[in-house]
Amino acid sequence: MAEVLVYVDHVDGAVRKPTLELLTLARRIGEPVAVHLGAGADTAAATLAEHGAVKVLAADAPEFAEYLVAPKVDALQAAYEAVSPAAVLLPSSAEGKEIGARLAVRIGSGIITDAVDLEAGDEGPVATQSVFAASYTTKSRVTTGTPVITVKPNSAAPEAAPAAGTVEQLDVTIADSSKGTKIVSRTPRESTGRPELTEAAIVVSGGRGVNGAENFPVIEALADSLGAAVGASRAAVDAGWYPHTNQVGQTGKSVSPQLYIAAGISGAIQHRAGMQTSKTIVAINKDAEAPIFDLVDYGVVGDLFDVVPALTEEVKTRKG
């Protein structure tokens, strides 16, 4: 069976959930080979093996941390040349899509981004995408070169499938041309204790209807009761009510949780483009004609300042 490269998204060897999803999808089309760049490969190996990695190609170099993505592209290209894989899978994060695009250009291959499913086909892997604000579902395959595919988080449930997970050192040469942009400082993000927005199983978002930064604690309280991440519409972010890092939409982050709750969000196409692949969508809006109701599984017509606190208390009561 052909091997499939899986780029490992991790923090010092702590493997993030989207990588486990990629390993699950990779097993549908071949044997997963994980590519771990940076420190912590020995720590990550057990988790990667548990989820199906037949081997782990590991490389660590200071350039991975000192420069932007180009050195990682050098490493992934080295892994590609060593393995000759049937496909290369990466998470659909900002970094993952940039690495994937640069790799595709280097190896002369086609790329598919933001896939939500993956299956084996007679002529290569077939990726499913949700496009045009969920108006269409498309199935695509790369016709030139080795498919490079980025997959949205929460597209598959991670499944354990123990494999060898043998760690092998990957020989990487970092080109001088990959050192053109250096990272000069880092500021750790202040932890809220909530899940990462793009990886969360539940997201609660607030929009223009929240009517001010001072009212966003209403949204946060519901999110905390559910163990959810907090999102915001572009209107709320542009008004300065919530940080841009929490924006959901075409110019923000794309999310695909099991449950998405939109409170006070009208449902503009820009917002829908970022949350349309959520498995279950609930909207709370006092405007019964709001476009968001065309997309939802469940809709509540009412004032969010009445509905959301009541929902929060009900969740707390049931959990207690």
ZAFI-632108 format. One record per residue (C-alpha): x, y, z; residue number from 1; residue in one letter. Coordinates in Angstrom, 3 decimals, padded with zeros to 6 digits. Example, Ala and Ser with C-alpha at 12.3 -4.5 7.8 and 13.67 -1.06 7.14 Angstrom:
<rs>
          x          y          z   num   residuo
    012.300   -004.500    007.800     1         a
    013.670   -001.060    007.140     2         s
</rs>
This chain:
<rs>
          x          y          z   num   residuo
    000.000    000.000    000.000     1         m
    001.255    003.474   -000.894     2         a
    002.459    005.774    001.857     3         e
    000.766    009.077    002.687     4         v
    002.681    011.954    004.283     5         l
    000.946    013.658    007.220     6         v
    002.337    016.951    008.486     7         y
    002.306    016.953    012.299     8         v
    000.857    020.016    014.015     9         d
    002.226    020.023    017.553    10         h
    003.470    022.136    020.441    11         v
    006.820    020.779    021.685    12         d
    005.728    017.231    020.945    13         g
    002.135    017.561    022.188    14         a
    000.203    016.509    019.076    15         v
   -002.833    018.616    018.277    16         r
   -006.177    017.039    017.416    17         k
   -006.248    018.003    013.690    18         p
   -003.185    015.784    013.136    19         t
   -004.983    012.777    014.617    20         l
   -007.869    013.472    012.248    21         e
   -005.432    013.576    009.310    22         l
   -003.982    010.202    010.325    23         l
   -007.496    008.743    010.381    24         t
   -008.229    010.086    006.900    25         l
   -004.802    009.054    005.587    26         a
   -005.521    005.412    006.433    27         r
   -008.333    005.451    003.885    28         r
   -005.892    006.009    001.043    29         i
   -002.638    004.448    002.229    30         g
   -000.202    003.991    005.098    31         e
    000.315    007.181    007.133    32         p
    003.873    008.463    007.525    33         v
    004.032    011.347    009.991    34         a
    006.470    014.232    009.441    35         v
    007.428    015.799    012.771    36         h
    009.460    019.008    012.604    37         l
    010.964    020.589    015.700    38         g
    011.540    019.347    019.236    39         a
    009.543    016.590    020.892    40         g
    009.447    013.836    018.263    41         a
    010.094    011.113    020.830    42         d
    007.214    012.443    022.921    43         t
    004.871    012.627    019.938    44         a
    005.779    009.226    018.504    45         a
    003.586    007.200    020.877    46         a
    000.494    009.278    020.074    47         t
    001.187    009.189    016.350    48         l
    001.729    005.414    016.418    49         a
   -001.486    004.914    018.384    50         e
   -003.404    006.639    015.592    51         h
   -001.869    004.745    012.697    52         g
    001.511    006.231    011.786    53         a
    003.653    003.388    010.437    54         v
    006.718    005.580    010.898    55         k
    007.655    009.076    011.992    56         v
    010.133    011.115    009.975    57         l
    011.682    013.549    012.450    58         a
    013.881    016.589    011.958    59         a
    014.864    019.352    014.323    60         d
    016.726    022.494    013.357    61         a
    016.833    025.987    014.878    62         p
    015.669    027.413    011.544    63         e
    012.190    025.942    012.096    64         f
    011.697    028.329    015.016    65         a
    013.845    031.242    013.858    66         e
    012.262    031.799    010.441    67         y
    008.819    031.708    008.886    68         l
    007.464    028.652    007.063    69         v
    010.063    028.238    004.281    70         a
    012.453    025.986    006.273    71         p
    009.522    023.687    007.065    72         k
    008.750    023.520    003.354    73         v
    012.373    022.438    002.757    74         d
    011.874    019.641    005.299    75         a
    008.537    018.492    003.899    76         l
    010.034    018.471    000.415    77         q
    012.869    016.285    001.716    78         a
    010.278    013.901    003.191    79         a
    008.400    013.869   -000.118    80         y
    011.566    012.967   -002.015    81         e
    012.439    010.241    000.502    82         a
    009.011    008.597    000.478    83         v
    007.424    009.296   -002.955    84         s
    003.971    009.357   -001.307    85         p
    000.524    008.925   -002.807    86         a
   -000.550    012.206   -001.177    87         a
    000.528    014.869    001.313    88         v
   -001.977    015.913    003.989    89         l
   -001.811    019.055    006.136    90         l
   -004.244    020.810    008.482    91         p
   -006.140    023.771    007.024    92         s
   -004.551    026.272    009.367    93         s
   -002.941    029.463    008.074    94         a
    000.480    027.809    008.392    95         e
   -000.674    024.486    006.964    96         g
   -002.145    026.082    003.856    97         k
    000.950    028.195    003.244    98         e
    003.285    025.214    003.628    99         i
    001.031    023.121    001.383   100         g
    000.857    025.771   -001.331   101         a
    004.620    026.319   -001.353   102         r
    005.243    022.568   -001.478   103         l
    002.804    022.097   -004.367   104         a
    004.626    024.762   -006.382   105         v
    008.011    023.171   -005.690   106         r
    007.000    019.647   -006.680   107         i
    004.774    020.721   -009.582   108         g
    001.575    019.322   -008.119   109         s
   -002.017    020.400   -007.726   110         g
   -003.432    021.394   -004.344   111         i
   -006.871    021.141   -002.740   112         i
   -007.581    023.296    000.319   113         t
   -010.238    023.154    003.056   114         d
   -011.349    019.600    002.338   115         a
   -013.986    018.227    004.717   116         v
   -013.711    014.571    003.718   117         d
   -011.336    012.258    001.868   118         l
   -011.796    008.918    000.130   119         e
   -009.865    006.604   -002.129   120         a
   -010.592    006.828   -005.835   121         g
   -009.604    004.809   -008.891   122         d
   -007.341    007.626   -010.078   123         e
   -006.176    008.952   -006.720   124         g
   -007.611    010.482   -003.540   125         p
   -010.948    012.286   -003.883   126         v
   -011.554    015.275   -001.596   127         a
   -014.938    016.703   -000.618   128         t
   -015.316    020.475   -000.187   129         q
   -018.253    022.633    000.893   130         s
   -018.322    025.771   -001.257   131         v
   -020.299    028.947   -002.000   132         f
   -021.702    029.305    001.531   133         a
   -022.704    025.642    001.664   134         a
   -024.763    025.965   -001.511   135         s
   -022.754    023.185   -003.149   136         y
   -020.696    020.169   -002.178   137         t
   -017.924    019.326   -004.616   138         t
   -015.698    016.306   -005.060   139         k
   -012.284    016.974   -006.559   140         s
   -009.042    015.189   -007.292   141         r
   -005.614    016.409   -008.307   142         v
   -004.746    015.468   -011.888   143         t
   -001.109    016.635   -011.964   144         t
    001.609    015.367   -009.654   145         g
    001.170    014.155   -006.083   146         t
   -001.985    015.533   -004.410   147         p
   -001.356    018.093   -001.684   148         v
   -004.516    018.386    000.419   149         i
   -005.310    020.549    003.434   150         t
   -008.185    019.388    005.636   151         v
   -010.407    021.459    007.921   152         k
   -010.289    020.589    011.641   153         p
   -013.239    018.519    012.932   154         n
   -013.725    016.886    009.532   155         s
   -013.212    013.396    010.951   156         a
   -013.334    011.759    014.351   157         a
   -009.848    010.547    015.368   158         p
   -009.737    006.753    015.513   159         e
   -007.059    004.683    017.194   160         a
   -005.333    002.133    014.936   161         a
   -002.018    001.124    016.557   162         p
    000.954    000.924    014.196   163         a
    004.726    000.694    014.528   164         a
    005.415    004.442    014.619   165         g
    009.154    003.895    014.202   166         t
    011.065    007.157    014.488   167         v
    013.523    007.816    011.661   168         e
    015.711    010.891    011.313   169         q
    015.018    012.981    008.237   170         l
    018.033    014.543    006.561   171         d
    017.151    018.172    005.763   172         v
    019.191    020.922    004.138   173         t
    017.815    024.400    004.782   174         i
    018.370    026.609    001.736   175         a
    019.717    030.140    002.185   176         d
    016.704    031.380    000.218   177         s
    014.472    030.032    003.006   178         s
    015.990    032.438    005.528   179         k
    014.639    035.637    004.065   180         g
    012.145    036.379    006.845   181         t
    013.320    036.055    010.425   182         k
    011.154    035.993    013.534   183         i
    012.510    038.649    015.891   184         v
    010.127    038.263    018.842   185         s
    007.277    036.173    020.207   186         r
    004.523    037.068    022.654   187         t
    002.648    034.155    024.222   188         p
   -001.102    034.388    023.736   189         r
   -002.953    034.972    026.990   190         e
   -004.779    031.774    027.860   191         s
   -008.534    031.968    028.411   192         t
   -008.837    028.316    029.384   193         g
   -011.187    027.792    026.419   194         r
   -010.527    025.468    023.443   195         p
   -008.740    026.745    020.359   196         e
   -011.398    028.247    018.083   197         l
   -010.619    026.239    014.949   198         t
   -010.383    022.941    016.858   199         e
   -013.309    023.283    019.269   200         a
   -016.168    020.785    019.156   201         a
   -018.578    023.567    020.170   202         i
   -018.408    027.255    019.212   203         v
   -020.629    030.050    020.517   204         v
   -020.420    033.260    018.471   205         s
   -021.800    036.733    019.007   206         g
   -022.534    039.384    016.415   207         g
   -023.929    042.873    015.951   208         r
   -026.899    041.986    018.128   209         g
   -024.656    041.719    021.197   210         v
   -024.539    045.521    021.007   211         n
   -021.227    046.211    022.729   212         g
   -018.086    044.727    024.242   213         a
   -019.620    045.052    027.698   214         e
   -022.279    042.501    026.707   215         n
   -019.966    039.779    025.371   216         f
   -019.758    038.124    028.845   217         p
   -023.279    036.836    028.060   218         v
   -021.792    034.907    025.104   219         i
   -018.765    033.824    027.135   220         e
   -020.947    032.483    029.953   221         a
   -022.831    030.186    027.563   222         l
   -019.568    029.073    025.962   223         a
   -018.033    028.281    029.353   224         d
   -021.078    026.278    030.431   225         s
   -020.697    024.136    027.299   226         l
   -016.894    023.939    027.332   227         g
   -016.926    025.826    024.040   228         a
   -014.788    028.349    022.195   229         a
   -015.999    031.918    021.668   230         v
   -016.312    033.386    018.185   231         g
   -017.414    036.738    016.813   232         a
   -018.771    038.091    013.557   233         s
   -016.880    040.611    011.467   234         r
   -019.291    043.352    012.541   235         a
   -018.511    042.695    016.212   236         a
   -014.775    042.589    015.566   237         v
   -014.747    045.723    013.405   238         d
   -016.626    047.557    016.153   239         a
   -013.855    046.628    018.590   240         g
   -016.105    044.475    020.769   241         w
   -013.978    041.324    020.495   242         y
   -010.448    040.453    019.285   243         p
   -009.811    039.769    015.609   244         h
   -008.285    036.413    016.566   245         t
   -011.820    035.238    017.378   246         n
   -013.431    036.328    014.122   247         q
   -015.312    033.619    012.254   248         v
   -015.786    034.204    008.547   249         g
   -014.187    034.601    005.164   250         q
   -011.698    037.181    006.447   251         t
   -011.367    035.460    009.826   252         g
   -011.150    031.818    010.804   253         k
   -013.029    028.882    009.335   254         s
   -014.574    026.534    011.879   255         v
   -016.307    023.195    011.531   256         s
   -017.486    022.182    015.013   257         p
   -020.067    019.600    015.976   258         q
   -022.256    022.432    017.311   259         l
   -022.243    026.107    016.281   260         y
   -024.424    028.619    018.124   261         i
   -024.834    032.036    016.490   262         a
   -026.313    034.718    018.749   263         a
   -027.238    038.088    017.293   264         g
   -025.668    037.260    013.924   265         i
   -027.683    038.058    010.793   266         s
   -025.892    035.539    008.575   267         g
   -024.066    037.598    005.965   268         a
   -022.313    035.553    003.283   269         i
   -018.932    036.564    004.730   270         q
   -019.790    034.928    008.050   271         h
   -021.478    031.892    006.544   272         r
   -018.331    031.115    004.555   273         a
   -016.479    030.525    007.825   274         g
   -018.966    028.254    009.616   275         m
   -021.038    026.599    006.900   276         q
   -019.539    023.132    007.456   277         t
   -020.569    022.974    011.134   278         s
   -022.416    019.732    011.820   279         k
   -025.323    021.310    013.761   280         t
   -026.125    025.029    013.619   281         i
   -028.334    026.910    016.074   282         v
   -029.234    030.597    015.612   283         a
   -030.713    033.045    018.094   284         i
   -031.988    036.275    016.536   285         n
   -035.000    038.534    017.126   286         k
   -035.348    039.136    013.367   287         d
   -037.322    036.208    011.985   288         a
   -036.235    037.182    008.449   289         e
   -032.484    037.080    009.197   290         a
   -030.612    035.135    006.473   291         p
   -028.932    032.952    009.128   292         i
   -032.225    031.070    009.546   293         f
   -031.886    029.710    005.984   294         d
   -028.815    027.782    007.085   295         l
   -029.671    026.510    010.557   296         v
   -030.817    023.191    011.964   297         d
   -032.557    024.941    014.863   298         y
   -033.620    028.572    015.066   299         g
   -034.832    030.615    018.021   300         v
   -036.628    033.889    017.262   301         v
   -036.095    036.010    020.349   302         g
   -033.932    038.543    022.156   303         d
   -030.530    036.994    022.815   304         l
   -030.404    038.760    026.201   305         f
   -033.411    036.690    027.243   306         d
   -032.608    033.455    025.431   307         v
   -028.862    033.068    026.012   308         v
   -028.878    033.517    029.831   309         p
   -031.826    031.119    030.100   310         a
   -029.979    028.584    027.959   311         l
   -026.845    029.001    030.073   312         t
   -028.773    028.341    033.282   313         e
   -030.462    025.299    031.763   314         e
   -027.101    023.858    030.700   315         v
   -025.676    024.430    034.190   316         k
   -028.737    022.837    035.794   317         t
   -028.535    019.735    033.628   318         r
   -024.783    019.387    034.153   319         k
   -025.178    019.906    037.902   320         g
</rs>
